[in-house]
Amino acid sequence: MAIGRGSRKPGRSAGPTTSPSPPPDGWTPDLGRWGKPHYLAIAEAIADDIRTGRLRVAERLPPQRALAERLELNFTTVARGYVEAQRRGLVEARVGQGTFVAGPAMPVPAPRIMAPRRHGPVDFTMNLPPEPDDPALLARMQGGLASVSEDLPNLLRYQGFGGTPEDKDAAIEWLRRRGLEASRDRLLICPGAHAAIGAVMSLVAQPGDTICCETLTYPGARALAAHLGMRLVGLPMDAEGIDAAAFAATCTRHAPKALYLNPTLQNPTTITISPARRADIVTVARRYNVAIIEDDAYGFVPVTPATSFYQLAPEITYHVAGLAKCLGAGLRLAYMLAPSARAALQLTAALRASTVMASPITTALATRWIDDGTAEAILAFVRSESRVRQGIATGMLGRHGATADPAGFHLWLSLPEGWTRSAFASQARAAGIGAVASDAFLAAGEAPEAVRICLGGLAGRAEIAQSLEILAHALSHSPALASAYI
């Protein structure tokens, strides 16, 4: 069996070895003198050796794996020590080069890779968070990836499902920022929210069973229900979320096994379910013994998020906190909280059978970013940039029926009289601008004349403003005349 990250190598002693003087192959700290956890002792030793001159400005520290071997510690402990030292401003990680002792006013290294910005019309179809373009933040992100790569041989091996203790500790810390208190035995690290939602559906329902959702819902939930042979019943919505009375009536009529919700900055309508409505929904779910699948994709985006369903009813709620909408879709990682330790074990079996495991490389990167504060910096950028882009969109499309939450990065455009969703999408596409018609989200009833427009991704503010201006100009005319302007 492969040794997972955070495991000690067989035959090694639990404590560190020490050396009274620097060996010829690099810096070796004496950790025993600090009386602290090893990772904190590493940071203390770096600080002390900088003060005494044993470490000099711009001197390269040993690679994390080499130091771990020398001290007979696991790699994760040494990595956390370097992260703590970097947090204190003692060292800096340079992409592709290593970790160096920091000096006064040291310039931030430029990232080696920067994605080019788009120019011209924008595809508004994919709901992605804005992508960072600040060189310092990009360098920080890439430095984390370079640090993780030092443990690459181990990360390329099979790992146990659900994450190592260190990964779970990082996930618990991340969820705590959302107001959630999690325990390891109920927490799973999954290869994306989509896989997590599918596993829950397969656990709580059988083919032919009913699952409730919003009338307009995440297309992935529709696809999963269809794939699993389950019936998806859409519930009517208003500005506060799904109608609790309609939910109760559906429970009586169809005996659903679960209620799937995207309750914060809902995709596609941007609605956040009100606190009172959340309480009403929980009351109904408990009365009829219906599991709640809480897809909290956008839960981290608002600075002050709504109380989650998991906080209100942990005994019946499966909480899925994907990282795609707050850090980046390419991570394909989600933290899932189950109602009980037993449910977590059942989900582990289901997910292992279908996905084997979450990528250890992706998981390690997320853990590193959470530990060293990079994740919080990315989230702060997403929040700040989303508000700016929503301001641009409100100025362009607000008078044309667009609704949005200032914290989000998509909007819901109810089309003016005379426009159909197909005509609008077609004419926008002719100008190279993508928008998703309401049909893609429909779970029940008749699709409204509306489209979803996403403001994130690679495009910059200027390109977004230019494309929104084209759409706004077209909406100022009838569909027949708009083709001359779009």
N, C-alpha and C positions, 0 to 999 in steps of 0.2 A: 504493500500500500504506500502511496506517495505521502511524504511528510507535508502536511498543510502549512500555510503561512502561519507564523506565530508558534510553531512547534519547535521544541528543542531537538537537536540531533541525538540519536541514541548513543549512550555511552558517555555523554558529556555531563559534567557536574552542573548543579543548578546555579552556582554563584560565579562571579567573574574572577578571572585571574588578574593580578596586578603586576606592574613592573616599576621598579624604583627609578628607572631612567629611560628615556626614549630609545626604543630599539632602532636599528639601522634602517628598517623599512617603513618608518612613519610614526606618527603620533599615537601613543597609547595612554589613555587616562587611568588614574587610580580612582576607581569608583567607590571603594570601600570607605574612604574618608568622609563622604558626604552624608551617609546615613539616610539616603532618600531612594525612592524607586530608581531603577537603573537608568530609565530614559531621562529623568530629571537630573540625575547625577552626571550624565554625559553633558547636558547643557551647562551645569554648574562648573564642570571641569574645563569646558571650553572658555567660559567667562574668566575663570581664575588664571588659566594659562595665557590668555590674552593680556590680563593685567600684569602678570609677572614676566611677560616677554617670551615665554616658551613657545607661544604661537604668535606669528607676525602677520601684519596686514597683507592680504592677497596670498597667504600661504594656503596651499591645497590640503584639505583634510583627507584622511584615507577614505576610499570608497566604502560605502556602508556595509557591503557584504564582507569586505576584507576586515573591517573593524569588528564586525560580529564574530567572525572566525577567531580573531585574535583574543577577544574578550570572552569567548565561549558563551555568547548570548544569541538569541534568535534575531533574525534580520529586522523584524518589526520593531523590536525594542530600540535598536540603534537608529532606525528610520525616525521613530518618534522623538528620539533625542535630538537628531539634526533638525527636525521640524520645530521643536521647542527653542533651539538655539536661533533658528531663523526668525521665529516669532519675536524673540528678544532683540533682533537686529545684530546679532553677533556674527552671523555667517550669511552668505548668499549662495544660492544654487545657480550655476550657469549651465544652460542647456547644452548637453553633449560634452561638457568639460568636467563637471564635478562640483564639489562644495568647497568654498573658499572663505577664509576669514575676512569679514567685512571691515572696511575702513571708513573714515569720515567722508561724507558726500560722494560715495561711490556711485557712478552712473548706473542706471538700470539697464541691463543688457537688452538689446533689441531682439525680438523673436526671430527665429530663423525662417519661419514660414508664416506668411500673412495671406489670407484668402483675398483675392481682388474683389472690390466692390462692383456690383452691377451698375450698368449705365443704361438708361432708357426705361421702357415699360417693365412693370414688376408682375411676377406671378404671385397672386394673393391666395393661392389654393391651399398651401401647406401651413398648418398652424404650428409654427416654430417660434421660440423666443427670439428676440433680437440677438444677433451675434456680436460679442465684444470686438471692438476695433482699437481699444487702447493698447499701445505697445507694452506698457508696464504690466497690464493684466494678462495679456497674451503670453508675455515672457514668464509670468508666474505660473500660468496654466501649463506651459510647456516644460517648465522646470519640474513641476510635479510629475509629469509623464516621464521625464528623464530619470528622476529619482526612482520611480517605480520600476523602470527597466533594469535597474541594478539587480533586481531579484527575478529577472526574466526566466532563467531555467526552472525555478520552482513554480512560477506562474503559468508555465506551459504544461504543467502536469494536471491530472484530474484532481479535483478537490471534493471534499464532502459537501453535500448540498446544504444551502441555507446560510453560508458564510462562516468565517472563523470568529472566535471570540472578539478579536480586535476589530473586525469588520462590523460585527453586531454592536460593539460599543460605540463606534462612529455613527452607525445608523440610529442608535438610541439617542445620542447627542443631537443628531440632526432633527429627529422627530420631536425632541423636547422643545425645539424652537417653534414648533407648530402647536405647542401646548399639550403634547401627548406624552404620557409616561408609559414606556414600554418595558416589558421584561423579555429576556432572551428566549425563554421557552415558548413565547407567543410570536416571536419575530422571525420572519424569513426574508432572505435577500434573493430576489427573483430576477430572471433575465427579461426585465421589462414589465410594464403594467399590463400589456395585452395578454402575456402568458399568465400572469397572476389572476386576472379576471376570468380567463378561460378555465383555469384550475378550480377556482371557487365555484363557477357555474356547474362544472362537472361533478363537484363534490356535493352540492346542496340539491341538485335536481337531476332527473333522468330524462332521456328522450321522450318527448310528448308532454312533459311538464310545462307549466307556465312561469315565466319571469316577467315582472312588471318593470317599466322604465318610463322616462318622460316621453311625451308624444314625439318630440324632436330630440334625438339622442345621438350619442357618439356612434359613428358608423361601424367602428370595431365591435361594439357590443351587438349590433345587428348581425354582423358576420359570424361572431362566435356562437350566438344563439342558433343561427341557421345551420352552422357546421355541426353543432351538438344535437340537432333535431329537436330543439326546444321552441316553444311558442312565446313570442315576445308581444306583450300587450302594453301599448302606450297609454299613459294617463294624461288627462288634460292639465294644462299649466296656466298660471297667471303670473303676474309680476313677482309673486312671492315663492313660486315653485309649483310642484305638482299639487293637485287638489286632494287633500287628505280624505274628504268624503268619498270622492271617486275611487280612491285607493281602497277604502273600506268596502265599498260596493263590489269592487273587482275581487277582493279577497273572498267575499261571500259567494260570488258567482263562479270564480275560476280556481280558487285555492292555490294561489301562486306559492312557489317555493322560495322566491327571492325577489327583492326590489333592487334594481340597479339604478344608482344615482350618480350624477356628476354635479355635486351640489354647490360648488363654488366657481364662479365665472363660467357657467355651464357652456359646454360646446354643443350646439352653436349659438344659443340665444344670449349668452353673457349673463344670464340671471344667476344671482346667488340666493339660495333658499333662506328665507328670513328665520330668525330664532324661534318665533312663535310657530311657524309652519314646521320647522324641524321637530319641535316637541310634539305636535299633532301627528306627524308621520311616525315617530317612535311609538306613540301610544297605540296606533293602529297595528304597526308591525308586531309589537308585543302581544296584542290581543289575539292576533291570528297566527302567531308563531312564524313570522316571515323573516328570513335572513335579509340583512341589508348589506349590499355590496357597494361600498363607498369608494368611488373612483376619484381620489383627491388630487387629480392631475395638476390643478392650478391653486391648490390650497396654500402653497408657500408664497404665491405672487403678491397678494395683498399684504401690506405692512401689518395690519391688524386683522387677521383672518377670523372668519366665523367659527364658533364652536363646532367641532366635528361630530359626526354621528357616533364615532367610536368613543368620544368623551361622554356622550349622552347615553349610549346603550352598548357598552363594550361586550355584553354577553351575547348579542345577536349580530354584531357588525364585523364585517371583514373590511379592513381599512387598507387601501392600496395607494401608496405615496410614490408615484413615479418621479424620476429625476429629469424626464425628457423636457418638461415645460418650464422648469426652473433653472436647469443647468445646461442641458443639451440633449437632443434626441438621440445622438449617436452613442450615448452611454448605454442605452438599452438596459436600464437597471431600475428596480423598484423595491421599496421596503414595504412589506406587507405584515399587518398585525391581524392575528386570528382571534376569535372569541375565547379560545381556550388552548391549553397546551396540547390536548388531544386533537383538536381541529388542526393545529399547526403540524402535527405529525402526519395526519391524513393528507394535508396539502403537500407536505414534503414528498410523500410517495407519488402523488399525482404529478407533481412538477418534475420529479426525477425521471419518471417514466417518459414524459413528453419532451423534456428539455435537457436532461442530464444534470446541468448546473448553470449558474450564472457565470459569465466569463470572469476568471480570476484576475485578469489584467484590468478589465473595466472596474471590477469591485475594488481592487487595490487602488486604482486611481481615484475613485470616489472617496474612499477612506482617507487617502492622503489629502485630498482637497478639503475635506471636512476638518481633519485634524489641524491643518496649517492655516485655515481661514480663507483659502482660495474659493471654496464653495460659497461662502458668505459674500465674498467680493463679486463673484459672478452674479449671484442673486440680486445684490444691490444694483449692479449695472442693469439687469433685466427690468427691475422695478423702475429705475430712473428713466431708462430709454423708452419703456412702454408708455409712461405718462406723457412724454414728449410726443410720441407718435400718435397717441390717442388725441392729444390736443390738435395736432395737424388734421387728423381725420374728422374731428368734430367741426372744425372750421370749414372743411370741404363738404362733408356729407350730412352734417347734423340737420340741416333744413330739408333734407331729402328722405328722412325717415330712418336714419341710422340710430341704433341704440348700442350702447357699450358701457362697460365699467371703466373708469379712468385707470384702474390698476392693470387691466388686461391688455392683451395684444391681438385681439380679434374683435370684430364688430358684426352686428346682425343688421342687414339693410332690408327693411320692408319697402318694396318698390312702389313708386307713385302710381296712381291710377293710369291705366293705359299700357303699362309695362307688364310683361310676363317674365318669369324667371328665365325661361329658355331664350327669349329674345335678348334679354340683358346679357346673359352669359355668352351668347353667340357673338353679340356685337363687341363685348369686351375682349373676347378671344381674338377677334379680327384685329384688334389693336395690340395684341400681344400681352393682354392683361388677363390673369386667371381669377375666377371667382367660383365658388361652389354653390350650386342651386340647392334649394331646400329639400329636394327629393332624396338626396344622399343621406339625410338625417331622419327621415320619416319612419316612425314605428306604427302609426295608426292615423286614420282619417285622411283628409285631403291636404296635400302639400300647399303651404301658403306661397304667395308670390314674394319670395324673399331669397336672399343669397348671403352667404358668409364670406367676409373679407378678412384676411389675416395680414397683420402689419409687422410681423417679425421676419426672421431669416436673414439672408445675406444683404439685402438691399439697404441702402442708407436713407437718411431722411429726405434728401433732395429727390431721389428716385421715387420714393413713396409719395411725396407731395405731387410730383409731376403726374404719376399715374392716377392718383385720386382726383386731381384736377380734371383729367380727361373724363373720368367717370361722372363727376359732378356736372361737367358741361353737357354731357350726353343726357343726363337725367333732367336737365332744364328744358329739354325738347321732347317732343313725342317720339316714339320708337321709329316712326317712318322718317323723321327728320334727323334723328340722332346718328344715323349711319353716315351722314355727311361730316360729322364731327368726331367720330370715334374710330 
